[in-house]
């Protein structure tokens, strides 16, 4: 399980091979769940191979659902298939995701579990 903390000017280059080496990814995005626009397509492509969960790196508060529509916004990432981590911080999401995968949960089950707990 991987955890990626988004930084300024993050292009996601270190995520390139992640789809072949890990079973899932938790992303700690800015504020309410945003990432640099260049990172959004990479996360969407990774979501085709593994569950990708978006959280806020702030330590409190939730990922919002419909504030902006720009590339890299939480709305854009959800449209690309990224799962909303809700109020769960990245570290709690990093515990929940592998437990769900170990239990055999599919993508829809994972999204539902995060919706209930996050």
Chimera marker file (.cmm) of the C-alpha trace (Angstrom):
<marker_set name="trace">
<marker id="1" x="0.000" y="0.000" z="0.000" r="1" g="1" b="0" radius="0.5"/>
<marker id="2" x="1.403" y="3.383" z="-0.945" r="1" g="1" b="0" radius="0.5"/>
<marker id="3" x="0.889" y="6.829" z="0.518" r="1" g="1" b="0" radius="0.5"/>
<marker id="4" x="1.680" y="9.871" z="-1.611" r="1" g="1" b="0" radius="0.5"/>
<marker id="5" x="1.789" y="13.303" z="0.015" r="1" g="1" b="0" radius="0.5"/>
<marker id="6" x="1.223" y="15.908" z="-2.687" r="1" g="1" b="0" radius="0.5"/>
<marker id="7" x="3.665" y="18.821" z="-2.814" r="1" g="1" b="0" radius="0.5"/>
<marker id="8" x="3.896" y="22.032" z="-4.803" r="1" g="1" b="0" radius="0.5"/>
<marker id="9" x="4.975" y="21.416" z="-8.412" r="1" g="1" b="0" radius="0.5"/>
<marker id="10" x="4.355" y="17.685" z="-7.914" r="1" g="1" b="0" radius="0.5"/>
<marker id="11" x="4.322" y="15.993" z="-11.322" r="1" g="1" b="0" radius="0.5"/>
<marker id="12" x="3.774" y="12.484" z="-9.970" r="1" g="1" b="0" radius="0.5"/>
<marker id="13" x="6.886" y="11.069" z="-11.646" r="1" g="1" b="0" radius="0.5"/>
<marker id="14" x="7.544" y="8.869" z="-8.615" r="1" g="1" b="0" radius="0.5"/>
<marker id="15" x="4.107" y="7.269" z="-9.131" r="1" g="1" b="0" radius="0.5"/>
<marker id="16" x="4.979" y="5.920" z="-12.588" r="1" g="1" b="0" radius="0.5"/>
<marker id="17" x="5.538" y="2.249" z="-11.720" r="1" g="1" b="0" radius="0.5"/>
<marker id="18" x="3.211" y="2.159" z="-8.726" r="1" g="1" b="0" radius="0.5"/>
<marker id="19" x="0.482" y="0.309" z="-10.608" r="1" g="1" b="0" radius="0.5"/>
<marker id="20" x="2.752" y="-2.719" z="-10.963" r="1" g="1" b="0" radius="0.5"/>
<marker id="21" x="4.228" y="-2.708" z="-7.464" r="1" g="1" b="0" radius="0.5"/>
<marker id="22" x="1.361" y="-1.815" z="-5.106" r="1" g="1" b="0" radius="0.5"/>
<marker id="23" x="-2.252" y="-2.867" z="-4.529" r="1" g="1" b="0" radius="0.5"/>
<marker id="24" x="-3.587" y="0.588" z="-3.668" r="1" g="1" b="0" radius="0.5"/>
<marker id="25" x="-2.741" y="4.242" z="-3.158" r="1" g="1" b="0" radius="0.5"/>
<marker id="26" x="-3.777" y="6.874" z="-0.640" r="1" g="1" b="0" radius="0.5"/>
<marker id="27" x="-3.190" y="10.438" z="-1.833" r="1" g="1" b="0" radius="0.5"/>
<marker id="28" x="-2.822" y="13.260" z="0.700" r="1" g="1" b="0" radius="0.5"/>
<marker id="29" x="-3.978" y="16.252" z="-1.328" r="1" g="1" b="0" radius="0.5"/>
<marker id="30" x="-3.976" y="19.962" z="-0.601" r="1" g="1" b="0" radius="0.5"/>
<marker id="31" x="-6.715" y="21.466" z="1.557" r="1" g="1" b="0" radius="0.5"/>
<marker id="32" x="-10.077" y="20.024" z="0.588" r="1" g="1" b="0" radius="0.5"/>
<marker id="33" x="-8.622" y="17.499" z="-1.839" r="1" g="1" b="0" radius="0.5"/>
<marker id="34" x="-6.807" y="19.214" z="-4.669" r="1" g="1" b="0" radius="0.5"/>
<marker id="35" x="-3.645" y="18.246" z="-6.531" r="1" g="1" b="0" radius="0.5"/>
<marker id="36" x="-1.576" y="20.022" z="-9.205" r="1" g="1" b="0" radius="0.5"/>
<marker id="37" x="-3.340" y="19.721" z="-12.568" r="1" g="1" b="0" radius="0.5"/>
<marker id="38" x="-0.469" y="17.724" z="-14.103" r="1" g="1" b="0" radius="0.5"/>
<marker id="39" x="-0.912" y="15.050" z="-11.430" r="1" g="1" b="0" radius="0.5"/>
<marker id="40" x="-4.613" y="14.439" z="-12.142" r="1" g="1" b="0" radius="0.5"/>
<marker id="41" x="-4.186" y="12.300" z="-15.306" r="1" g="1" b="0" radius="0.5"/>
<marker id="42" x="-1.585" y="10.129" z="-13.553" r="1" g="1" b="0" radius="0.5"/>
<marker id="43" x="-3.951" y="9.464" z="-10.664" r="1" g="1" b="0" radius="0.5"/>
<marker id="44" x="-6.767" y="8.699" z="-13.079" r="1" g="1" b="0" radius="0.5"/>
<marker id="45" x="-4.547" y="6.231" z="-14.948" r="1" g="1" b="0" radius="0.5"/>
<marker id="46" x="-3.480" y="4.560" z="-11.698" r="1" g="1" b="0" radius="0.5"/>
<marker id="47" x="-7.129" y="4.188" z="-10.725" r="1" g="1" b="0" radius="0.5"/>
<marker id="48" x="-7.530" y="1.833" z="-13.690" r="1" g="1" b="0" radius="0.5"/>
<marker id="49" x="-5.129" y="-0.608" z="-11.972" r="1" g="1" b="0" radius="0.5"/>
<marker id="50" x="-5.778" y="-0.111" z="-8.253" r="1" g="1" b="0" radius="0.5"/>
<marker id="51" x="-8.002" y="1.781" z="-5.859" r="1" g="1" b="0" radius="0.5"/>
<marker id="52" x="-6.810" y="5.362" z="-5.347" r="1" g="1" b="0" radius="0.5"/>
<marker id="53" x="-8.205" y="7.170" z="-2.297" r="1" g="1" b="0" radius="0.5"/>
<marker id="54" x="-8.069" y="10.968" z="-1.982" r="1" g="1" b="0" radius="0.5"/>
<marker id="55" x="-7.629" y="12.502" z="1.479" r="1" g="1" b="0" radius="0.5"/>
<marker id="56" x="-6.664" y="15.897" z="2.828" r="1" g="1" b="0" radius="0.5"/>
<marker id="57" x="-3.125" y="16.343" z="4.105" r="1" g="1" b="0" radius="0.5"/>
<marker id="58" x="-4.255" y="19.029" z="6.572" r="1" g="1" b="0" radius="0.5"/>
<marker id="59" x="-4.906" y="16.528" z="9.381" r="1" g="1" b="0" radius="0.5"/>
<marker id="60" x="-8.501" y="17.607" z="9.941" r="1" g="1" b="0" radius="0.5"/>
<marker id="61" x="-11.483" y="18.338" z="7.771" r="1" g="1" b="0" radius="0.5"/>
<marker id="62" x="-12.814" y="16.517" z="4.775" r="1" g="1" b="0" radius="0.5"/>
<marker id="63" x="-12.306" y="16.222" z="1.096" r="1" g="1" b="0" radius="0.5"/>
<marker id="64" x="-15.079" y="18.326" z="-0.417" r="1" g="1" b="0" radius="0.5"/>
<marker id="65" x="-17.259" y="17.080" z="-3.249" r="1" g="1" b="0" radius="0.5"/>
<marker id="66" x="-18.203" y="19.843" z="-5.670" r="1" g="1" b="0" radius="0.5"/>
<marker id="67" x="-16.277" y="23.075" z="-5.143" r="1" g="1" b="0" radius="0.5"/>
<marker id="68" x="-14.229" y="23.413" z="-8.323" r="1" g="1" b="0" radius="0.5"/>
<marker id="69" x="-14.221" y="21.740" z="-11.710" r="1" g="1" b="0" radius="0.5"/>
<marker id="70" x="-10.653" y="22.540" z="-12.772" r="1" g="1" b="0" radius="0.5"/>
<marker id="71" x="-8.105" y="19.789" z="-13.511" r="1" g="1" b="0" radius="0.5"/>
<marker id="72" x="-6.771" y="18.517" z="-10.194" r="1" g="1" b="0" radius="0.5"/>
<marker id="73" x="-9.821" y="19.562" z="-8.189" r="1" g="1" b="0" radius="0.5"/>
<marker id="74" x="-11.690" y="17.042" z="-6.064" r="1" g="1" b="0" radius="0.5"/>
<marker id="75" x="-14.526" y="17.087" z="-8.615" r="1" g="1" b="0" radius="0.5"/>
<marker id="76" x="-12.114" y="16.304" z="-11.447" r="1" g="1" b="0" radius="0.5"/>
<marker id="77" x="-10.424" y="13.515" z="-9.482" r="1" g="1" b="0" radius="0.5"/>
<marker id="78" x="-13.738" y="11.901" z="-8.557" r="1" g="1" b="0" radius="0.5"/>
<marker id="79" x="-14.735" y="12.016" z="-12.232" r="1" g="1" b="0" radius="0.5"/>
<marker id="80" x="-11.487" y="10.165" z="-12.999" r="1" g="1" b="0" radius="0.5"/>
<marker id="81" x="-12.499" y="7.412" z="-10.551" r="1" g="1" b="0" radius="0.5"/>
<marker id="82" x="-10.534" y="8.432" z="-7.467" r="1" g="1" b="0" radius="0.5"/>
<marker id="83" x="-12.323" y="7.437" z="-4.250" r="1" g="1" b="0" radius="0.5"/>
<marker id="84" x="-13.277" y="10.182" z="-1.795" r="1" g="1" b="0" radius="0.5"/>
<marker id="85" x="-11.671" y="9.597" z="1.616" r="1" g="1" b="0" radius="0.5"/>
<marker id="86" x="-14.083" y="12.015" z="3.304" r="1" g="1" b="0" radius="0.5"/>
<marker id="87" x="-13.000" y="13.012" z="6.823" r="1" g="1" b="0" radius="0.5"/>
<marker id="88" x="-10.381" y="10.268" z="7.166" r="1" g="1" b="0" radius="0.5"/>
<marker id="89" x="-6.862" y="11.617" z="7.309" r="1" g="1" b="0" radius="0.5"/>
<marker id="90" x="-4.232" y="9.952" z="5.079" r="1" g="1" b="0" radius="0.5"/>
<marker id="91" x="-2.908" y="7.720" z="7.856" r="1" g="1" b="0" radius="0.5"/>
<marker id="92" x="-6.310" y="6.350" z="8.820" r="1" g="1" b="0" radius="0.5"/>
<marker id="93" x="-7.118" y="5.795" z="5.147" r="1" g="1" b="0" radius="0.5"/>
<marker id="94" x="-3.763" y="4.011" z="4.829" r="1" g="1" b="0" radius="0.5"/>
<marker id="95" x="-4.964" y="1.554" z="7.504" r="1" g="1" b="0" radius="0.5"/>
<marker id="96" x="-8.485" y="1.066" z="6.127" r="1" g="1" b="0" radius="0.5"/>
<marker id="97" x="-7.595" y="0.489" z="2.461" r="1" g="1" b="0" radius="0.5"/>
<marker id="98" x="-5.351" y="-2.578" z="2.940" r="1" g="1" b="0" radius="0.5"/>
<marker id="99" x="-7.853" y="-4.080" z="5.389" r="1" g="1" b="0" radius="0.5"/>
<marker id="100" x="-10.578" y="-3.775" z="2.768" r="1" g="1" b="0" radius="0.5"/>
<marker id="101" x="-8.347" y="-5.242" z="0.063" r="1" g="1" b="0" radius="0.5"/>
<marker id="102" x="-7.328" y="-8.133" z="2.331" r="1" g="1" b="0" radius="0.5"/>
<marker id="103" x="-11.022" y="-8.859" z="2.901" r="1" g="1" b="0" radius="0.5"/>
<marker id="104" x="-11.520" y="-9.089" z="-0.871" r="1" g="1" b="0" radius="0.5"/>
<marker id="105" x="-13.428" y="-5.830" z="-1.298" r="1" g="1" b="0" radius="0.5"/>
<marker id="106" x="-13.886" y="-4.579" z="-4.844" r="1" g="1" b="0" radius="0.5"/>
<marker id="107" x="-13.793" y="-0.958" z="-5.940" r="1" g="1" b="0" radius="0.5"/>
<marker id="108" x="-17.492" y="-0.316" z="-5.235" r="1" g="1" b="0" radius="0.5"/>
<marker id="109" x="-17.205" y="-1.908" z="-1.784" r="1" g="1" b="0" radius="0.5"/>
<marker id="110" x="-14.149" y="0.213" z="-1.031" r="1" g="1" b="0" radius="0.5"/>
<marker id="111" x="-15.911" y="3.394" z="-2.115" r="1" g="1" b="0" radius="0.5"/>
<marker id="112" x="-18.897" y="2.489" z="0.047" r="1" g="1" b="0" radius="0.5"/>
<marker id="113" x="-16.698" y="1.735" z="3.066" r="1" g="1" b="0" radius="0.5"/>
<marker id="114" x="-14.983" y="5.119" z="2.768" r="1" g="1" b="0" radius="0.5"/>
<marker id="115" x="-18.345" y="6.857" z="2.338" r="1" g="1" b="0" radius="0.5"/>
<marker id="116" x="-19.595" y="5.241" z="5.566" r="1" g="1" b="0" radius="0.5"/>
<marker id="117" x="-16.460" y="5.837" z="7.620" r="1" g="1" b="0" radius="0.5"/>
<marker id="118" x="-15.125" y="9.015" z="6.110" r="1" g="1" b="0" radius="0.5"/>
<link id1="1" id2="2" r="1" g="1" b="0" radius="0.2"/>
<link id1="2" id2="3" r="1" g="1" b="0" radius="0.2"/>
<link id1="3" id2="4" r="1" g="1" b="0" radius="0.2"/>
<link id1="4" id2="5" r="1" g="1" b="0" radius="0.2"/>
<link id1="5" id2="6" r="1" g="1" b="0" radius="0.2"/>
<link id1="6" id2="7" r="1" g="1" b="0" radius="0.2"/>
<link id1="7" id2="8" r="1" g="1" b="0" radius="0.2"/>
<link id1="8" id2="9" r="1" g="1" b="0" radius="0.2"/>
<link id1="9" id2="10" r="1" g="1" b="0" radius="0.2"/>
<link id1="10" id2="11" r="1" g="1" b="0" radius="0.2"/>
<link id1="11" id2="12" r="1" g="1" b="0" radius="0.2"/>
<link id1="12" id2="13" r="1" g="1" b="0" radius="0.2"/>
<link id1="13" id2="14" r="1" g="1" b="0" radius="0.2"/>
<link id1="14" id2="15" r="1" g="1" b="0" radius="0.2"/>
<link id1="15" id2="16" r="1" g="1" b="0" radius="0.2"/>
<link id1="16" id2="17" r="1" g="1" b="0" radius="0.2"/>
<link id1="17" id2="18" r="1" g="1" b="0" radius="0.2"/>
<link id1="18" id2="19" r="1" g="1" b="0" radius="0.2"/>
<link id1="19" id2="20" r="1" g="1" b="0" radius="0.2"/>
<link id1="20" id2="21" r="1" g="1" b="0" radius="0.2"/>
<link id1="21" id2="22" r="1" g="1" b="0" radius="0.2"/>
<link id1="22" id2="23" r="1" g="1" b="0" radius="0.2"/>
<link id1="23" id2="24" r="1" g="1" b="0" radius="0.2"/>
<link id1="24" id2="25" r="1" g="1" b="0" radius="0.2"/>
<link id1="25" id2="26" r="1" g="1" b="0" radius="0.2"/>
<link id1="26" id2="27" r="1" g="1" b="0" radius="0.2"/>
<link id1="27" id2="28" r="1" g="1" b="0" radius="0.2"/>
<link id1="28" id2="29" r="1" g="1" b="0" radius="0.2"/>
<link id1="29" id2="30" r="1" g="1" b="0" radius="0.2"/>
<link id1="30" id2="31" r="1" g="1" b="0" radius="0.2"/>
<link id1="31" id2="32" r="1" g="1" b="0" radius="0.2"/>
<link id1="32" id2="33" r="1" g="1" b="0" radius="0.2"/>
<link id1="33" id2="34" r="1" g="1" b="0" radius="0.2"/>
<link id1="34" id2="35" r="1" g="1" b="0" radius="0.2"/>
<link id1="35" id2="36" r="1" g="1" b="0" radius="0.2"/>
<link id1="36" id2="37" r="1" g="1" b="0" radius="0.2"/>
<link id1="37" id2="38" r="1" g="1" b="0" radius="0.2"/>
<link id1="38" id2="39" r="1" g="1" b="0" radius="0.2"/>
<link id1="39" id2="40" r="1" g="1" b="0" radius="0.2"/>
<link id1="40" id2="41" r="1" g="1" b="0" radius="0.2"/>
<link id1="41" id2="42" r="1" g="1" b="0" radius="0.2"/>
<link id1="42" id2="43" r="1" g="1" b="0" radius="0.2"/>
<link id1="43" id2="44" r="1" g="1" b="0" radius="0.2"/>
<link id1="44" id2="45" r="1" g="1" b="0" radius="0.2"/>
<link id1="45" id2="46" r="1" g="1" b="0" radius="0.2"/>
<link id1="46" id2="47" r="1" g="1" b="0" radius="0.2"/>
<link id1="47" id2="48" r="1" g="1" b="0" radius="0.2"/>
<link id1="48" id2="49" r="1" g="1" b="0" radius="0.2"/>
<link id1="49" id2="50" r="1" g="1" b="0" radius="0.2"/>
<link id1="50" id2="51" r="1" g="1" b="0" radius="0.2"/>
<link id1="51" id2="52" r="1" g="1" b="0" radius="0.2"/>
<link id1="52" id2="53" r="1" g="1" b="0" radius="0.2"/>
<link id1="53" id2="54" r="1" g="1" b="0" radius="0.2"/>
<link id1="54" id2="55" r="1" g="1" b="0" radius="0.2"/>
<link id1="55" id2="56" r="1" g="1" b="0" radius="0.2"/>
<link id1="56" id2="57" r="1" g="1" b="0" radius="0.2"/>
<link id1="57" id2="58" r="1" g="1" b="0" radius="0.2"/>
<link id1="58" id2="59" r="1" g="1" b="0" radius="0.2"/>
<link id1="59" id2="60" r="1" g="1" b="0" radius="0.2"/>
<link id1="60" id2="61" r="1" g="1" b="0" radius="0.2"/>
<link id1="61" id2="62" r="1" g="1" b="0" radius="0.2"/>
<link id1="62" id2="63" r="1" g="1" b="0" radius="0.2"/>
<link id1="63" id2="64" r="1" g="1" b="0" radius="0.2"/>
<link id1="64" id2="65" r="1" g="1" b="0" radius="0.2"/>
<link id1="65" id2="66" r="1" g="1" b="0" radius="0.2"/>
<link id1="66" id2="67" r="1" g="1" b="0" radius="0.2"/>
<link id1="67" id2="68" r="1" g="1" b="0" radius="0.2"/>
<link id1="68" id2="69" r="1" g="1" b="0" radius="0.2"/>
<link id1="69" id2="70" r="1" g="1" b="0" radius="0.2"/>
<link id1="70" id2="71" r="1" g="1" b="0" radius="0.2"/>
<link id1="71" id2="72" r="1" g="1" b="0" radius="0.2"/>
<link id1="72" id2="73" r="1" g="1" b="0" radius="0.2"/>
<link id1="73" id2="74" r="1" g="1" b="0" radius="0.2"/>
<link id1="74" id2="75" r="1" g="1" b="0" radius="0.2"/>
<link id1="75" id2="76" r="1" g="1" b="0" radius="0.2"/>
<link id1="76" id2="77" r="1" g="1" b="0" radius="0.2"/>
<link id1="77" id2="78" r="1" g="1" b="0" radius="0.2"/>
<link id1="78" id2="79" r="1" g="1" b="0" radius="0.2"/>
<link id1="79" id2="80" r="1" g="1" b="0" radius="0.2"/>
<link id1="80" id2="81" r="1" g="1" b="0" radius="0.2"/>
<link id1="81" id2="82" r="1" g="1" b="0" radius="0.2"/>
<link id1="82" id2="83" r="1" g="1" b="0" radius="0.2"/>
<link id1="83" id2="84" r="1" g="1" b="0" radius="0.2"/>
<link id1="84" id2="85" r="1" g="1" b="0" radius="0.2"/>
<link id1="85" id2="86" r="1" g="1" b="0" radius="0.2"/>
<link id1="86" id2="87" r="1" g="1" b="0" radius="0.2"/>
<link id1="87" id2="88" r="1" g="1" b="0" radius="0.2"/>
<link id1="88" id2="89" r="1" g="1" b="0" radius="0.2"/>
<link id1="89" id2="90" r="1" g="1" b="0" radius="0.2"/>
<link id1="90" id2="91" r="1" g="1" b="0" radius="0.2"/>
<link id1="91" id2="92" r="1" g="1" b="0" radius="0.2"/>
<link id1="92" id2="93" r="1" g="1" b="0" radius="0.2"/>
<link id1="93" id2="94" r="1" g="1" b="0" radius="0.2"/>
<link id1="94" id2="95" r="1" g="1" b="0" radius="0.2"/>
<link id1="95" id2="96" r="1" g="1" b="0" radius="0.2"/>
<link id1="96" id2="97" r="1" g="1" b="0" radius="0.2"/>
<link id1="97" id2="98" r="1" g="1" b="0" radius="0.2"/>
<link id1="98" id2="99" r="1" g="1" b="0" radius="0.2"/>
<link id1="99" id2="100" r="1" g="1" b="0" radius="0.2"/>
<link id1="100" id2="101" r="1" g="1" b="0" radius="0.2"/>
<link id1="101" id2="102" r="1" g="1" b="0" radius="0.2"/>
<link id1="102" id2="103" r="1" g="1" b="0" radius="0.2"/>
<link id1="103" id2="104" r="1" g="1" b="0" radius="0.2"/>
<link id1="104" id2="105" r="1" g="1" b="0" radius="0.2"/>
<link id1="105" id2="106" r="1" g="1" b="0" radius="0.2"/>
<link id1="106" id2="107" r="1" g="1" b="0" radius="0.2"/>
<link id1="107" id2="108" r="1" g="1" b="0" radius="0.2"/>
<link id1="108" id2="109" r="1" g="1" b="0" radius="0.2"/>
<link id1="109" id2="110" r="1" g="1" b="0" radius="0.2"/>
<link id1="110" id2="111" r="1" g="1" b="0" radius="0.2"/>
<link id1="111" id2="112" r="1" g="1" b="0" radius="0.2"/>
<link id1="112" id2="113" r="1" g="1" b="0" radius="0.2"/>
<link id1="113" id2="114" r="1" g="1" b="0" radius="0.2"/>
<link id1="114" id2="115" r="1" g="1" b="0" radius="0.2"/>
<link id1="115" id2="116" r="1" g="1" b="0" radius="0.2"/>
<link id1="116" id2="117" r="1" g="1" b="0" radius="0.2"/>
<link id1="117" id2="118" r="1" g="1" b="0" radius="0.2"/>
</marker_set>
